[in-house]
């Protein structure tokens, strides 16, 4: 009402009255009773219930989105389980190299055997979980090059160096003559070179789904890492035959050629467990277990020869 007292002209009085009526209309907005239509109020509780239901559905939708994000995050980790196992394979290969340079050949060989077990496990899990990817394929090849290429070559290098000099190669002295006085041990490094070629060939060859073309790098590595165990725990004919410089060099050359050859070898990828489709796989597994029980570590070279013979018969 103070506006009326302040107004001095007719126009100002009219504006003050309109302002008063407008303010009254704003204050009274929403106080009008709802209209009744077909026995139900128009608006009122129905509108309130609908808004409550809408808010509840939004809350449920938000909860569902949160759960979906957590599941997606879990699945992203779940897909990388085979890759983590592959990295474990690589880690054992690196440790094997360090042990081999220190002259601990049996410990290094044991690490490479662990790498082979992890290499088999990551492929098995990848097929079981159906998470095969190009990343996993490349990572597997890089790990195999270290664990089954470079690490076994260092073990063989140390063995040849020991045959030549009567001691293991040591880098602690820093004497350059230790690197040049003997040349035959360096032939061991043909193993990682041919392994790299074999792995690169495997990555671009689409034929090797149910079988291997060329000797697999893990099989090649297992032969050479068996030598320190044979020398330490066995003292038979095979041990005396294998621990000769000429024999080791010939075996290196022959196996390197086999790795890049077109020879089709048995793969241990089981599409089914029926006998007719896997008779050569089962024969190799059973015979290998029997030979290991009878001959110990000396059975490993025989098993590798048996593997090649059964693969030739199979194809």
ABEGO torsion letter per residue (X at the ends): XAAAAABABAAAAAAAAAAAAAAAAAAABGABBBBBBGGBBBEEAAAAAAAAAAAAAAAAAAAAAAAAAAAAAAAAAAAAAAAAAAAAAAAAAAAAAAAAAAGBAAAAAAAAAAAAAAAAAAAAAAAAAGABBAAAAAAAAAAAAAAAAAAAAAAAAAAAAAAAAGBBBBAAAGBAAAAAABAAAAAAAAAAAAAAAAAAAAAABAABAABBBEBBAAAAAAAAAAAAAAAAABBBAAAAAABBAAAAAAAAAAAAAAAABABBBBBABBABABAAAAAAAAAAAAAAAAAAAAAEAAAAAAAAAAAAAAAAAAX
